[in-house]
């Protein structure tokens, strides 16, 4: 293996630090409720709110609760924007060991096409997850004051209810589940919600005595997802393309550089190590996420890691200069290398979309990286092809002759203007005799 130079390592470390500063690791799952929502909740008899949050990455839902601990009465108000013509809003509690959809005792409000607002109780079972109809059913919660309404000042559809908590519901670790559906509902049958992380993340375990919430394993991995994304963007999406640019444009022309191979290999090795670390983190996330998966994203990731590993092995095991297989090895190396760049770009964009970060600074930042690399690559390609065509068709010689002729003509013209007689301008004896 080629030894990586300290200055190059410093440069790569600086790039990584810039990425880490750009993509901060703040806890983005829960935020404070908006003032308008809190004011509306207090106006609707949730005077001493013990728990209130806005789940920005969980469909933008806002929840406020007031617990009367002696009577185990829980007043709840939950709201979100239903921007489509139809849709539904759901909130519920799960008495099981963790916050998840299956087993939830839910209150669902439905916005129908004709503008009618419907509401009912639903018991979410494993059959619902398999795609069976979700129809109204009794639940084991004592529900009163259940309303589903539209509040114009908030532009929210809101579920309001009072729940009497059975003893099996622990107020110090209450599993709440919420959801926003955008699909058309048939009567009181809500259709399947979108299959994105913001939908799968719509659960949390809360302590109503302290107002503190703690996510399940999905929420704990939210920062790990960001690490996974950043490592892949740095490794597969930045360092590998830089290594390709070095190998293609600094080997012979347009800019010959004796140390090109050293830096090409260094860049590829660092990109492989960083990208493989991100891939390993992604594998862990896939194993930890037992309730959902993203098979296409995972398949692309396995493809990238596998062929990147083959590319790395070529550095160690490659035919000699006179080996008849060297030409085929080089062709395979180049085709796989360029294919990896394309697949990596597609998979990174897929990952950003899965994390629902395409409306944040992640997407512009990554497009900025790709745009800069593409611009550099395009400039070098134009210069390379111009030089190649010039060398092949002798354009440099033609240009040199043209420049020499122009200089000679300019010299002759300047001499005439100075009044000097040129040799070609003198009258010879032969001309006189004529």
C-alpha positions in Angstrom: 0.0 0.0 0.0 1.1 3.5 -0.7 2.0 5.6 2.3 -0.3 8.6 2.9 1.5 11.8 3.3 0.9 13.9 6.5 -0.1 17.1 4.6 -2.7 15.1 2.6 -4.1 13.6 5.9 -4.3 17.1 7.3 -6.3 18.3 4.3 -8.7 15.4 4.5 -9.1 16.0 8.3 -10.0 19.6 7.6 -12.6 18.5 5.1 -14.2 16.1 7.6 -14.3 18.8 10.3 -16.0 21.2 7.9 -18.6 18.6 7.2 -19.2 18.0 10.9 -19.6 21.7 11.5 -22.0 21.9 8.6 -24.2 19.0 9.6 -24.6 19.5 13.3 -25.8 16.7 15.5 -28.5 18.4 17.5 -31.5 16.4 18.7 -34.0 17.3 16.0 -36.8 15.0 17.1 -38.5 17.1 19.7 -38.9 20.8 20.0 -40.9 23.2 22.1 -44.5 23.8 21.1 -45.3 26.9 19.3 -46.7 29.8 21.4 -49.9 29.8 19.4 -50.5 26.1 20.0 -49.8 26.5 23.8 -52.1 29.4 24.0 -54.9 27.5 22.2 -54.3 24.5 24.5 -54.6 26.6 27.6 -57.7 28.2 26.2 -59.3 24.8 25.9 -58.9 23.8 29.6 -55.3 22.4 29.5 -54.4 25.0 32.0 -51.5 23.3 33.8 -49.8 21.6 30.9 -47.4 18.9 32.1 -46.1 17.8 28.7 -45.9 19.7 25.4 -43.7 19.2 22.4 -43.5 19.8 18.7 -42.2 16.8 16.7 -40.6 18.5 13.7 -39.3 15.3 12.2 -42.4 13.4 13.1 -44.9 15.1 10.7 -44.7 18.4 12.5 -47.2 17.2 15.1 -47.7 19.3 18.3 -48.9 17.6 21.5 -50.0 19.1 24.8 -51.1 17.1 27.9 -52.4 17.8 31.4 -52.3 14.9 33.9 -54.5 14.9 37.0 -52.5 12.3 38.8 -54.9 11.5 41.6 -57.7 10.6 39.3 -55.4 9.4 36.5 -57.2 11.7 34.1 -55.3 12.8 31.1 -56.4 15.8 29.0 -54.8 15.7 25.6 -54.7 18.0 22.6 -52.8 17.0 19.4 -52.7 18.8 16.2 -51.0 19.0 12.7 -51.6 20.5 9.3 -53.6 18.4 6.8 -52.5 20.2 3.7 -54.2 17.8 1.2 -57.9 17.8 0.3 -58.3 14.7 2.4 -56.4 13.0 5.2 -56.5 11.7 8.7 -54.9 12.4 12.1 -54.3 9.7 14.7 -53.1 9.7 18.4 -53.0 6.8 20.8 -51.4 5.0 23.7 -49.7 1.6 23.7 -49.7 -0.4 26.9 -47.0 -2.7 25.7 -43.3 -2.6 26.6 -42.4 0.0 23.9 -43.9 2.7 21.8 -45.0 1.1 18.4 -48.0 1.0 16.1 -49.1 -2.6 16.8 -51.0 -2.7 20.0 -51.9 1.0 20.1 -55.3 2.1 21.3 -55.9 5.0 18.9 -58.2 8.0 18.4 -58.4 8.9 14.7 -60.0 11.9 13.0 -60.7 11.8 9.3 -61.1 14.7 6.9 -63.3 13.5 4.0 -63.6 14.9 0.5 -66.8 16.8 1.2 -65.2 18.5 4.1 -66.9 16.4 6.8 -64.9 15.7 9.9 -65.3 12.1 11.2 -63.8 10.5 14.3 -63.8 7.2 16.1 -61.7 4.8 18.2 -59.5 2.1 16.6 -57.5 -0.9 17.9 -54.3 -1.3 15.9 -53.3 -4.9 15.5 -50.7 -6.9 13.5 -53.3 -7.4 10.8 -53.3 -3.7 10.2 -49.6 -3.7 9.6 -50.1 -6.5 7.0 -52.5 -4.3 5.1 -55.9 -5.5 6.3 -58.7 -3.0 6.7 -58.6 -0.7 9.7 -62.1 -0.2 10.9 -63.6 1.4 14.1 -63.5 -0.8 17.1 -63.8 -0.5 20.9 -60.6 0.2 22.9 -59.7 -0.5 26.5 -59.5 3.2 27.4 -62.2 5.3 29.0 -62.6 8.2 26.5 -64.7 11.3 27.0 -64.8 14.8 25.3 -63.4 13.3 22.1 -63.5 15.9 19.3 -61.9 16.3 15.9 -62.0 19.9 14.7 -60.3 22.5 12.5 -58.8 25.5 14.3 -58.4 28.3 11.7 -56.0 30.4 13.8 -53.5 27.6 13.9 -54.5 26.2 10.4 -54.4 22.8 12.3 -56.7 19.9 12.5 -56.8 18.9 16.1 -57.8 15.8 18.2 -59.0 16.6 21.7 -60.0 14.1 24.3 -60.0 13.1 28.0 -58.5 9.7 28.8 -58.9 7.8 32.1 -55.7 5.8 32.3 -56.0 2.2 33.5 -53.5 1.0 36.1 -51.5 -0.9 33.5 -50.5 2.4 31.9 -47.4 3.7 33.7 -47.5 7.5 33.8 -43.7 7.6 34.3 -43.2 5.8 30.9 -46.2 6.3 28.8 -45.9 5.1 25.2 -47.7 7.5 22.9 -48.0 7.0 19.1 -49.2 9.5 16.5 -49.6 9.6 12.8 -50.6 11.8 9.9 -52.1 10.2 6.7 -52.5 12.0 3.4 -54.3 9.2 1.5 -58.0 9.2 0.9 -60.1 7.5 3.6 -63.1 5.4 2.6 -65.8 6.4 5.1 -64.2 5.7 8.5 -61.4 3.5 7.1 -58.1 5.4 7.0 -55.7 4.2 4.3 -52.0 3.4 4.8 -49.8 6.3 5.7 -46.6 7.1 3.7 -43.6 4.9 4.4 -41.0 7.4 5.4 -38.8 7.8 8.5 -40.9 10.7 9.7 -43.9 8.3 9.8 -42.0 5.4 11.4 -40.5 7.8 14.0 -43.9 9.0 15.2 -43.7 7.3 18.6 -42.2 8.3 21.9 -42.1 7.2 25.6 -42.8 10.0 28.0 -42.7 10.7 31.7 -45.9 12.7 32.5 -44.6 13.6 36.0 -41.5 15.4 34.7 -42.6 16.2 31.2 -39.5 14.5 29.8 -39.6 12.3 26.8 -37.2 9.6 25.7 -37.3 8.0 22.3 -37.3 4.4 21.6 -34.4 2.8 19.8 -35.4 4.4 16.5 -35.1 7.9 18.1 -31.8 7.1 19.7 -30.4 6.2 16.3 -31.4 9.6 14.8 -27.9 11.0 15.4 -26.4 7.7 14.1 -28.3 8.2 10.9 -26.7 11.6 10.5 -23.2 10.1 11.1 -24.0 7.4 8.5 -25.0 10.1 6.0 -22.0 12.3 6.6 -19.5 9.5 6.4 -20.9 8.3 3.1 -21.0 11.8 1.6 -17.3 12.3 2.6 -16.1 8.8 1.6 -18.1 7.7 -1.4 -19.4 11.2 -2.5 -16.3 13.4 -2.1 -13.0 11.6 -1.7 -13.5 8.9 -4.3 -14.5 11.5 -7.1 -11.4 13.6 -6.1 -9.2 10.5 -6.6 -10.7 9.9 -10.0 -10.1 13.5 -11.1 -6.5 13.2 -10.0 -5.9 9.9 -11.9 -7.6 11.1 -15.1 -6.2 14.6 -15.3 -2.8 14.6 -13.7 -1.2 11.5 -15.1 -0.1 12.9 -18.5 -2.2 15.8 -19.5 -3.5 18.4 -19.3 -1.3 18.9 -16.1 1.4 16.2 -15.8 2.3 15.6 -12.1 4.8 13.1 -11.0 3.1 12.5 -7.6 -0.3 11.9 -9.1 -0.3 8.1 -8.3 0.6 8.7 -4.7 -2.2 11.1 -4.1 -4.7 9.1 -6.2 -4.2 6.0 -4.1 -4.2 8.0 -0.9 -7.5 9.6 -1.7 -9.1 6.3 -2.8 -7.9 4.5 0.4 -9.2 7.3 2.7 -12.4 7.5 0.7 -12.8 3.7 1.0 -12.1 3.7 4.8 -14.5 6.5 5.5 -17.2 5.2 3.2 -16.9 1.7 4.5 -17.3 3.0 8.1 -20.5 4.8 7.0 -21.6 1.6 5.3 -21.0 -0.4 8.5 -23.0 2.1 10.5 -25.8 1.7 7.9 -25.8 -2.1 8.3 -26.1 -1.6 12.1 -29.1 0.8 11.5 -30.7 -1.8 9.3 -30.3 -4.5 12.0 -31.6 -2.2 14.7 -34.6 -1.0 12.7 -36.7 -4.1 13.2 -40.0 -2.5 12.2 -39.1 -1.1 8.9 -36.4 -1.4 6.1 -35.3 0.3 3.0 -34.2 -2.6 0.7 -33.2 -0.5 -2.4 -31.0 1.8 -0.4 -29.4 -1.1 1.3 -28.9 -3.0 -1.9 -27.2 0.0 -3.5 -25.0 0.3 -0.4 -23.9 -3.4 -0.6 -23.1 -2.9 -4.3 -21.0 0.2 -3.6 -19.0 -1.5 -0.8 -18.5 -4.8 -2.7 -17.1 -3.2 -5.9 -15.2 -0.5 -4.0 -13.5 -3.4 -2.1 -12.6 -5.0 -5.5 -11.2 -1.7 -6.7 -9.0 -1.5 -3.5 -7.7 -5.1 -4.2 -6.5 -4.0 -7.6 -3.9 -1.7 -5.9 -2.4 -4.8 -4.3 -3.0 -7.5 -6.9 -2.5 -6.2 -10.4 -0.9 -7.6 -13.5 2.6 -6.5 -14.7 3.1 -4.1 -17.5 3.6 -6.9 -20.0 0.8 -9.1 -18.7 -1.8 -9.8 -21.4 -4.6 -9.3 -18.8 -3.5 -5.8 -17.9 -5.6 -4.2 -20.6 -8.8 -6.0 -19.5 -8.0 -5.2 -15.8 -7.7 -1.5 -16.7 -10.9 -1.5 -18.6 -12.7 -3.2 -15.7 -11.1 -0.8 -13.2 -12.3 2.3 -15.2 -15.8 1.1 -15.9 -16.4 0.0 -12.3 -14.9 3.3 -11.0 -17.2 5.5 -13.0 -20.2 3.3 -12.2 -19.4 3.6 -8.5 -19.5 7.4 -8.7 -22.9 7.3 -10.4 -24.4 4.7 -8.0 -23.0 6.5 -5.0 -24.5 9.8 -6.0 -27.9 8.2 -6.5 -27.8 6.3 -3.2 -26.7 9.4 -1.3 -29.7 11.3 -2.7 -31.9 8.4 -1.8 -30.6 8.4 1.8 -31.3 12.2 2.1 -34.8 11.6 0.9 -35.4 8.7 3.3 -34.3 10.9 6.2 -36.7 13.6 5.0 -33.8 16.1 4.8 -34.4 17.1 1.2 -36.1 20.3 2.4 -33.1 21.2 4.7 -29.6 22.4 4.1 -28.4 18.8 3.4 -29.6 18.7 -0.2 -28.2 22.1 -1.2 -24.9 21.3 0.5 -24.6 18.0 -1.3 -25.6 19.5 -4.6 -22.9 22.2 -4.0 -20.3 19.5 -3.5 -21.4 17.6 -6.6 -21.6 20.8 -8.6 -18.0 21.9 -7.7 -16.6 18.4 -8.5 -18.5 18.3 -11.8 -17.3 21.7 -12.8 -13.7 20.9 -12.1 -14.1 17.6 -14.0 -15.7 19.3 -17.0 -13.0 22.0 -17.2 -10.2 19.4 -17.1 -12.1 17.3 -19.7 -12.4 20.3 -22.1 -8.7 21.1 -21.7 -7.7 17.5 -22.1 -9.7 17.0 -25.3 -8.5 20.2 -26.8 -4.9 19.2 -26.2 -5.5 15.7 -27.5 -7.1 16.9 -30.7 -4.4 19.6 -31.1 -1.6 17.0 -30.8 -3.4 14.5 -33.1 -4.1 16.9 -36.0 -1.0 19.1 -35.5 -2.9 22.2 -34.6 0.0 23.4 -32.5 2.3 23.4 -35.7 -0.3 25.2 -37.7 -0.8 27.7 -35.0 3.0 28.2 -34.7 3.3 28.8 -38.5 0.4 31.2 -38.5 2.0 33.1 -35.6 5.4 33.2 -37.4 3.8 34.5 -40.6 1.9 37.1 -38.7 5.0 38.3 -37.0 6.9 38.5 -40.3 4.1 40.5 -41.9 3.9 42.8 -39.0 7.7 43.4 -39.1 7.7 44.1 -42.8 4.8 46.6 -42.4 6.5 48.4 -39.5 9.7 48.7 -41.5 7.9 50.3 -44.5 6.2 52.7 -42.2 9.6 53.8 -40.9 10.8 54.7 -44.4 13.5 52.0 -44.6 14.1 50.3 -48.0 13.7 46.6 -47.9 15.8 44.3 -50.0 12.7 43.3 -51.9 11.9 46.9 -52.7 15.2 47.9 -54.4 15.4 48.2 -58.2 17.8 45.6 -59.6 20.0 46.0 -62.7 17.8 43.5 -64.5 14.8 45.7 -63.8 16.7 48.7 -65.2 17.7 46.9 -68.4 14.1 46.0 -68.8 
